[in-house]
């Protein structure tokens, strides 16, 4: 799905400006892509490798009972 900077910052318990800076780096590397609805900018993953890595990381955490 897509999330705005404010929602992402809340999810990772970071300041909005810090998340925004990191998102710009991810956009530059074509890992995420921005989309705009009115004045709100939403970001979504576009690099399929990231999704695979996240899925495998979650799987490993589930196997160890840390999730």
Secondary structure, 3 states (H helix, E strand, C coil): CCEEHHHHHHHHCCCHHHHHHHHHHHHHCCCEEEEEECCEEEEEECCHHHHHHHHHHHHHHHHHCCC
